[in-house]
Amino acid sequence: MNAKVKAAINASCSGVPVIIASGFVADNIRKVINGEHIGTLFHQDAHLFLSLTDVGSREMAVAARECSRKLQGLSSQDRVKILFDVADALEENESIIMAENDADVAAAQSMGYNESLISRLAMNPGKISALAKSIRVLAEMKEPIGCVLKRTELADGLILEKTTCSMGVLLVVFESRPDALVQIASLAIRSGNGLLLKGGKEAMCSNTVLYKVITAAIPDTVGKKLIGLVTSREEISDLLQLDDAIDLVIPRGSNELVSQIKNSTKIPVLGHADGICHVYIDKSANMDMAKRIVLDAKMDYPAACNAMETLLVHDDLSTNGELQKLVEELQLEGVTLYGGPRESSLLNIAEAESFHHEYSSKACTIKIVSHVHAAIDHIHKYGSAHTDCIVADNREIAEIFLHQVDSAAVFHNASTRFCDGARFGLGAEVGISTSRIHARGPVGVEGLLTTRWILRGCGQVVNGDKGVNYTHKNLSLD
């Protein structure tokens, strides 16, 4: 398939339109000639054909809110059914989705995109099944909307409840990873929110087909406009001004993208700009365990935001030969190593330009520190408050690290790669937040909800609080 896609791209770039269609379906050639929408079209002006919406930014946001209210009005069972239908639709259309993704990957390779971007862009075999499984896990979780968090008797016959509710309309801007679209859309449906999506141009084919497959599974009782796909940068600028129509912006991508969005809107922004994750190996660490954790944290998925970017090592390990063994293991795996002046000289590695650097590739920085407090200080100075880990057998040292490192996720004797919504049991994640307001860490359904108050009375009035006997008694949630 890759060869076919590359040939189609080359032909279309030369001005020759190409259609790739299944050879197992009878009469496909006749259907294409007769103008039916069969297969995947490759054309140098394809971006001009893409018109997923003909409405303005405000209309798109308003439509998403109206549809979200219809979604919230459904029974829990009906909302769950939509998610199961989405999961089924993804699996039924897997071959089409993978063909579109192959087209994106081939185009990215031909345009010389870097390895880490192509790695995030590619949907490997089994990805669709894994996404469908995560959606079904999400569907089977406890109903998140309308949960009573607190029930209070204000006065006799006057009962107040604090309940969970949908946020409203989300705007999510993401780069490279088309599987993010699926996770975000399923979380929006589960949380009852309207959703506007803007993916990177490098994933246009993948995002378009995924969007169409998912929205086709949304019933007319809710409306396909529950989810809108934004297709141009100009629309993003307009949407970021709609603080009266959009409730939360979630950027997923580079530091530049996140910073640009934060500086361009009054709408609350949830997300992280960098994923500079540290692993600190204490002198008390079991070195076999440390090696496994370090290699996994760096090599399991080097382009991920929860991959290790800096390895901190206790000074004692630089004199007993253990650090040198780690360096050799990493280099054997093809990891390019950098360090400060001392590390560069001691380990014969290149000197790092900065300790605040996210490689998103097979590279990392090494820093030798004198004790756990020096490791913590380094993390606070150069880290991004994402995910940091200590490998140590000394529990007292480990507890100091766990309680004093001010990051969204802090681990003891476990790889930073565990910082993930699915691995945390959240079903999926809309992103990982390093903010300190609202949600922090992997953001699942709970992070897309807010609260409201419901008061039930029997004719009570305030009237200057005359005759009101306040009890403020906590009541059972059962």
C-alpha positions as CSV (number, residue, x, y, z in Angstrom):
1,M,0.0,0.0,0.0
2,N,2.8,2.4,0.8
3,A,4.2,2.0,-2.7
4,K,0.8,2.7,-4.2
5,V,0.3,5.8,-2.1
6,K,3.7,7.2,-2.9
7,A,3.1,6.6,-6.6
8,A,-0.3,8.4,-6.4
9,I,1.2,11.3,-4.6
10,N,4.0,11.7,-7.2
11,A,1.5,11.5,-10.0
12,S,-0.9,14.0,-8.4
13,C,1.9,16.5,-7.7
14,S,2.7,16.3,-11.4
15,G,-0.9,17.2,-12.3
16,V,-2.3,13.8,-12.8
17,P,-5.3,13.0,-10.5
18,V,-5.3,9.4,-9.1
19,I,-7.9,7.4,-7.3
20,I,-7.0,4.4,-5.2
21,A,-10.0,2.1,-4.7
22,S,-10.5,-1.5,-3.6
23,G,-9.9,-4.1,-6.3
24,F,-12.1,-6.6,-4.5
25,V,-15.3,-4.7,-5.1
26,A,-17.0,-5.3,-8.4
27,D,-17.6,-2.4,-10.9
28,N,-15.4,0.1,-8.9
29,I,-13.8,1.4,-12.1
30,R,-17.3,2.0,-13.7
31,K,-18.5,3.7,-10.5
32,V,-15.5,6.0,-10.5
33,I,-16.0,6.9,-14.2
34,N,-19.7,7.6,-13.4
35,G,-18.7,10.1,-10.8
36,E,-19.5,8.1,-7.6
37,H,-17.5,8.8,-4.5
38,I,-15.4,5.7,-4.4
39,G,-11.9,5.3,-2.9
40,T,-9.4,8.0,-2.1
41,L,-8.7,10.8,-4.5
42,F,-5.1,12.2,-4.9
43,H,-5.1,15.7,-6.5
44,Q,-2.7,18.6,-6.3
45,D,-5.6,20.9,-5.6
46,A,-7.3,18.6,-3.1
47,H,-7.1,21.2,-0.3
48,L,-9.4,23.4,-2.4
49,F,-12.0,20.7,-2.5
50,L,-12.2,20.3,1.2
51,S,-15.3,22.1,2.5
52,L,-16.4,20.4,5.6
53,T,-18.3,23.4,6.8
54,D,-19.7,26.5,5.1
55,V,-20.6,28.3,8.3
56,G,-18.7,31.0,10.1
57,S,-16.8,30.5,13.3
58,R,-19.5,31.8,15.6
59,E,-22.2,29.7,13.9
60,M,-20.0,26.6,14.3
61,A,-19.5,27.3,18.0
62,V,-23.2,28.1,18.6
63,A,-24.3,24.9,16.7
64,A,-21.9,22.8,18.8
65,R,-23.4,24.2,22.0
66,E,-27.0,23.5,20.8
67,C,-26.1,20.0,20.0
68,S,-24.3,19.5,23.3
69,R,-27.5,20.4,25.1
70,K,-29.3,17.8,23.1
71,L,-26.6,15.3,24.0
72,Q,-26.9,16.2,27.7
73,G,-30.7,15.7,27.5
74,L,-30.3,12.1,26.4
75,S,-30.4,9.2,28.9
76,S,-27.1,7.8,30.1
77,Q,-27.8,4.6,28.1
78,D,-28.3,6.6,24.9
79,R,-25.1,8.5,25.4
80,V,-23.2,5.3,26.0
81,K,-24.7,3.8,22.8
82,I,-23.2,6.6,20.8
83,L,-19.8,5.7,22.0
84,F,-20.2,2.0,21.2
85,D,-21.4,3.0,17.7
86,V,-18.3,5.2,17.2
87,A,-16.1,2.3,18.3
88,D,-17.9,0.0,15.9
89,A,-17.7,2.5,13.0
90,L,-13.9,2.9,13.5
91,E,-13.3,-0.8,13.2
92,E,-15.7,-1.1,10.2
93,N,-13.8,1.6,8.4
94,E,-10.3,0.6,9.4
95,S,-9.0,-0.1,5.9
96,I,-10.2,3.3,4.7
97,I,-8.7,5.1,7.7
98,M,-5.3,3.4,7.3
99,A,-5.2,4.2,3.6
100,E,-5.7,7.9,4.4
101,N,-3.1,7.8,7.1
102,D,-0.6,6.1,4.7
103,A,-1.2,9.0,2.4
104,D,-0.4,11.5,5.1
105,V,2.7,9.6,6.1
106,A,3.9,9.3,2.6
107,A,3.4,13.0,2.0
108,A,5.2,13.9,5.2
109,Q,8.2,11.7,4.2
110,S,8.3,13.2,0.7
111,M,8.3,16.7,2.2
112,G,11.2,15.9,4.5
113,Y,9.4,16.2,7.9
114,N,11.5,15.0,10.8
115,E,11.4,11.5,12.3
116,S,9.6,12.5,15.5
117,L,6.7,14.1,13.7
118,I,6.3,11.2,11.3
119,S,6.3,8.9,14.3
120,R,3.5,10.8,15.9
121,L,1.6,11.0,12.6
122,A,1.7,7.3,11.7
123,M,-1.1,5.0,12.9
124,N,0.5,1.6,13.3
125,P,-1.3,-1.7,12.8
126,G,-3.5,-2.4,15.7
127,K,-4.0,1.4,16.5
128,I,-7.7,1.4,15.4
129,S,-8.5,-1.6,17.5
130,A,-6.7,-0.1,20.5
131,L,-8.7,3.2,20.0
132,A,-12.0,1.3,19.7
133,K,-11.2,-0.6,22.9
134,S,-10.4,2.6,24.8
135,I,-13.7,4.1,23.7
136,R,-15.6,1.0,24.9
137,V,-13.7,1.3,28.3
138,L,-14.8,4.9,28.4
139,A,-18.4,4.0,27.7
140,E,-18.5,1.4,30.5
141,M,-17.2,3.8,33.1
142,K,-19.6,5.3,35.7
143,E,-21.9,8.0,34.3
144,P,-20.0,11.3,34.8
145,I,-22.9,13.8,34.2
146,G,-25.3,14.7,37.0
147,C,-23.3,13.1,39.8
148,V,-24.2,14.5,43.3
149,L,-20.9,15.5,45.0
150,K,-22.4,17.1,48.1
151,R,-25.9,17.3,49.5
152,T,-26.7,19.8,52.3
153,E,-29.9,20.6,54.2
154,L,-29.9,24.5,54.4
155,A,-33.0,24.6,56.4
156,D,-36.0,22.4,57.0
157,G,-37.3,21.4,53.6
158,L,-34.6,23.2,51.7
159,I,-32.1,20.8,50.1
160,L,-29.0,21.9,48.2
161,E,-27.0,19.7,45.9
162,K,-23.6,20.2,44.2
163,T,-23.6,18.2,40.9
164,T,-21.3,17.6,38.0
165,C,-22.2,19.0,34.6
166,S,-20.7,19.5,31.1
167,M,-18.5,22.4,30.5
168,G,-20.1,23.5,27.2
169,V,-18.0,23.9,24.1
170,L,-14.3,22.9,23.8
171,L,-11.8,24.1,21.2
172,V,-8.9,21.6,20.8
173,V,-6.0,22.5,18.6
174,F,-3.5,19.6,18.1
175,E,-0.6,18.7,15.9
176,S,0.6,15.6,14.1
177,R,-1.3,12.8,16.0
178,P,-4.6,11.8,14.3
179,D,-5.3,9.3,17.1
180,A,-5.7,12.4,19.4
181,L,-8.8,13.3,17.4
182,V,-10.5,10.0,18.3
183,Q,-9.6,10.3,22.0
184,I,-10.7,13.9,22.2
185,A,-14.0,13.3,20.4
186,S,-14.9,10.3,22.5
187,L,-14.1,12.2,25.7
188,A,-16.3,15.1,24.5
189,I,-19.2,12.8,23.8
190,R,-18.8,11.1,27.2
191,S,-18.7,14.4,29.0
192,G,-21.6,15.9,27.1
193,N,-19.5,18.7,25.5
194,G,-19.6,20.3,22.1
195,L,-16.3,20.2,20.3
196,L,-14.4,22.1,17.7
197,L,-11.2,20.5,16.4
198,K,-8.2,21.8,14.5
199,G,-5.6,19.3,13.5
200,G,-2.2,19.9,11.8
201,K,-2.1,20.1,8.0
202,E,0.2,17.2,7.9
203,A,-2.6,14.9,9.1
204,M,-5.4,16.4,7.0
205,C,-6.4,13.2,5.2
206,S,-6.4,11.1,8.5
207,N,-8.3,13.8,10.4
208,T,-10.9,14.3,7.7
209,V,-11.8,10.6,7.4
210,L,-11.8,10.1,11.2
211,Y,-14.0,13.1,11.6
212,K,-16.5,11.8,9.0
213,V,-16.5,8.3,10.5
214,I,-17.2,9.6,14.0
215,T,-19.8,12.2,13.2
216,A,-21.7,9.7,11.0
217,A,-22.2,7.7,14.2
218,I,-23.8,10.6,16.0
219,P,-27.7,10.3,15.8
220,D,-29.8,13.1,14.3
221,T,-31.4,13.5,17.8
222,V,-28.1,15.1,18.8
223,G,-26.8,16.5,15.5
224,K,-23.6,16.0,13.5
225,K,-22.6,19.6,14.4
226,L,-21.8,18.5,17.9
227,I,-18.3,18.2,16.5
228,G,-16.9,20.7,14.1
229,L,-13.6,20.3,12.1
230,V,-11.8,23.6,11.6
231,T,-9.8,23.6,8.3
232,S,-7.9,26.8,8.2
233,R,-5.6,28.8,10.5
234,E,-7.8,31.9,9.9
235,E,-10.7,30.2,11.5
236,I,-8.6,29.6,14.6
237,S,-7.9,33.3,15.0
238,D,-11.7,34.0,14.8
239,L,-12.6,31.2,17.2
240,L,-10.1,32.4,19.8
241,Q,-12.0,35.7,20.1
242,L,-15.3,33.9,21.0
243,D,-15.0,33.9,24.8
244,D,-18.8,34.2,25.0
245,A,-19.3,31.0,22.9
246,I,-16.3,28.7,23.7
247,D,-15.6,27.7,27.3
248,L,-12.2,26.1,27.2
249,V,-9.3,25.9,24.8
250,I,-6.9,22.9,24.9
251,P,-3.8,23.1,22.7
252,R,-1.8,20.0,22.1
253,G,1.5,20.6,20.4
254,S,4.7,22.6,20.5
255,N,5.7,25.2,23.0
256,E,5.3,27.8,20.2
257,L,1.7,26.7,19.5
258,V,0.7,26.7,23.2
259,S,2.3,30.1,23.9
260,Q,0.7,31.6,20.8
261,I,-2.8,30.5,21.8
262,K,-2.4,31.6,25.4
263,N,-1.4,35.1,24.1
264,S,-4.3,35.3,21.6
265,T,-7.4,34.6,23.7
266,K,-9.4,35.5,26.8
267,I,-10.8,32.0,26.9
268,P,-9.3,29.7,29.6
269,V,-6.5,27.6,28.2
270,L,-5.7,24.1,29.6
271,G,-2.5,22.3,28.6
272,H,1.2,22.1,28.7
273,A,3.9,23.8,26.6
274,D,6.8,21.4,27.2
275,G,7.3,17.8,28.3
276,I,10.8,18.0,29.9
277,C,10.6,14.9,32.1
278,H,13.3,13.8,34.5
279,V,14.5,10.5,35.9
280,Y,16.6,10.8,39.0
281,I,18.7,7.8,40.1
282,D,19.6,8.0,43.7
283,K,22.7,6.3,45.2
284,S,20.4,3.8,46.9
285,A,18.8,2.6,43.6
286,N,18.7,-0.9,42.5
287,M,20.7,-0.5,39.3
288,D,19.1,-3.3,37.3
289,M,15.7,-1.6,38.0
290,A,17.2,1.8,37.2
291,K,18.4,0.6,33.8
292,R,15.0,-0.9,32.9
293,I,13.2,2.3,33.9
294,V,15.6,4.7,32.1
295,L,15.6,2.7,28.9
296,D,11.8,2.5,28.9
297,A,11.3,6.1,29.8
298,K,13.5,7.1,26.8
299,M,13.0,4.4,24.2
300,D,9.4,3.2,24.6
301,Y,8.2,6.2,22.6
302,P,10.9,8.9,22.3
303,A,8.6,11.4,20.7
304,A,6.0,11.3,23.5
305,C,5.6,14.2,25.9
306,N,6.1,11.8,28.9
307,A,9.4,10.5,27.6
308,M,12.5,11.1,29.7
309,E,14.5,14.1,28.4
310,T,17.0,14.5,31.3
311,L,18.7,11.8,33.4
312,L,19.8,13.0,36.8
313,V,22.3,10.8,38.6
314,H,23.7,10.8,42.1
315,D,27.4,11.8,42.3
316,D,28.3,8.4,43.9
317,L,27.3,6.6,40.7
318,S,29.8,8.6,38.6
319,T,32.7,7.2,40.7
320,N,31.7,3.6,41.1
321,G,31.2,2.8,37.4
322,E,27.4,2.6,37.4
323,L,26.8,5.8,35.4
324,Q,29.3,4.7,32.8
325,K,27.3,1.4,32.4
326,L,24.1,3.4,31.9
327,V,25.7,5.6,29.3
328,E,26.9,2.6,27.4
329,E,23.4,1.0,27.5
330,L,21.8,4.2,26.2
331,Q,24.4,4.6,23.5
332,L,23.9,1.0,22.5
333,E,20.2,1.9,21.9
334,G,21.2,4.7,19.6
335,V,20.5,7.5,22.1
336,T,22.6,10.7,21.6
337,L,23.7,12.1,24.9
338,Y,24.4,15.6,26.1
339,G,25.6,17.0,29.4
340,G,26.9,20.0,31.2
341,P,30.7,20.9,31.2
342,R,31.5,18.3,33.9
343,E,29.4,15.5,32.3
344,S,30.7,16.3,28.8
345,S,34.3,16.0,30.0
346,L,33.8,12.9,32.2
347,L,31.6,10.9,29.8
348,N,33.0,12.2,26.5
349,I,29.7,13.4,25.3
350,A,28.6,16.6,23.6
351,E,27.8,19.7,25.7
352,A,24.1,20.6,26.0
353,E,23.1,24.1,24.9
354,S,20.5,24.2,27.6
355,F,19.1,21.9,30.4
356,H,15.7,23.2,29.5
357,H,15.3,21.2,26.3
358,E,12.7,18.7,24.9
359,Y,14.3,16.5,22.3
360,S,11.3,14.4,21.4
361,S,13.8,11.9,19.8
362,K,16.5,9.4,20.7
363,A,18.5,12.0,22.7
364,C,18.7,13.1,26.3
365,T,20.7,15.2,28.7
366,I,22.7,13.8,31.6
367,K,23.3,15.8,34.8
368,I,25.3,14.6,37.9
369,V,23.8,16.0,41.2
370,S,25.1,15.7,44.8
371,H,21.9,14.7,46.6
372,V,18.1,14.5,46.2
373,H,17.6,18.2,47.1
374,A,20.0,19.1,44.3
375,A,17.9,16.9,41.9
376,I,14.7,18.6,43.1
377,D,16.2,22.1,42.6
378,H,17.4,21.2,39.1
379,I,13.9,19.9,38.2
380,H,12.2,23.1,39.4
381,K,14.7,25.3,37.6
382,Y,14.8,23.5,34.2
383,G,11.8,21.2,34.1
384,S,8.3,21.8,32.9
385,A,6.2,20.4,35.8
386,H,5.0,17.5,33.7
387,T,6.3,14.1,34.9
388,D,9.3,13.3,37.1
389,C,10.6,10.1,38.6
390,I,13.0,8.9,41.3
391,V,14.6,5.5,41.3
392,A,15.6,4.7,44.9
393,D,15.4,1.9,47.5
394,N,15.7,4.5,50.3
395,R,12.0,5.2,51.1
396,E,12.8,8.3,53.1
397,I,14.6,9.8,50.1
398,A,11.8,8.8,47.8
399,E,9.2,10.4,50.0
400,I,11.2,13.7,50.0
401,F,11.2,13.6,46.2
402,L,7.5,12.7,45.9
403,H,6.3,15.4,48.2
404,Q,8.7,18.2,47.2
405,V,8.8,18.0,43.4
406,D,6.1,20.3,42.1
407,S,5.0,18.5,39.0
408,A,1.7,17.3,37.7
409,A,2.9,13.6,38.1
410,V,5.7,12.4,40.3
411,F,6.7,8.7,40.4
412,H,8.8,6.3,42.5
413,N,10.4,3.4,40.8
414,A,8.2,3.5,37.7
415,S,8.7,4.8,34.2
416,T,7.5,8.3,33.3
417,R,5.7,6.7,30.3
418,F,3.0,5.6,32.8
419,C,1.7,9.2,32.8
420,D,-1.1,8.6,30.4
421,G,-4.9,8.8,30.6
422,A,-5.5,5.2,29.4
423,R,-2.8,3.8,31.7
424,F,-4.3,5.8,34.6
425,G,-7.6,4.1,33.9
426,L,-9.3,7.3,32.6
427,G,-10.2,5.6,29.3
428,A,-8.6,8.3,27.3
429,E,-7.1,11.7,27.7
430,V,-7.7,15.1,26.0
431,G,-4.2,16.0,26.9
432,I,-1.8,16.4,29.9
433,S,-2.1,19.6,31.8
434,T,0.7,21.3,33.8
435,S,-1.7,24.1,34.8
436,R,-2.4,24.5,38.5
437,I,-6.0,25.7,38.1
438,H,-8.7,23.1,37.4
439,A,-7.4,19.8,36.0
440,R,-3.7,18.7,36.3
441,G,-1.9,15.8,34.8
442,P,-3.7,13.5,32.3
443,V,-7.1,15.1,31.6
444,G,-9.9,12.6,31.2
445,V,-13.7,13.0,31.5
446,E,-13.5,14.6,35.0
447,G,-11.3,17.4,33.7
448,L,-14.0,18.3,31.1
449,L,-16.7,18.7,33.7
450,T,-17.6,21.6,36.0
451,T,-20.2,21.8,38.8
452,R,-23.5,23.6,39.4
453,W,-25.9,23.9,42.3
454,I,-29.4,22.6,42.4
455,L,-31.7,23.8,45.2
456,R,-35.1,22.1,46.0
457,G,-37.5,23.9,48.3
458,C,-41.2,24.1,49.2
459,G,-41.9,27.8,48.9
460,Q,-39.2,29.3,51.1
461,V,-38.2,33.0,50.7
462,V,-35.3,34.9,52.2
463,N,-37.1,38.1,53.4
464,G,-34.1,39.3,55.2
465,D,-33.5,35.9,56.7
466,K,-36.4,36.5,59.1
467,G,-37.9,33.2,60.3
468,V,-35.3,31.0,58.4
469,N,-33.6,28.5,60.7
470,Y,-30.4,27.5,58.9
471,T,-29.3,24.0,59.8
472,H,-26.5,23.5,57.2
473,K,-26.5,19.8,57.8
474,N,-24.5,17.4,55.6
475,L,-26.8,14.7,54.1
476,S,-25.9,11.3,52.8
477,L,-25.3,10.9,49.1
478,D,-27.1,7.5,49.1
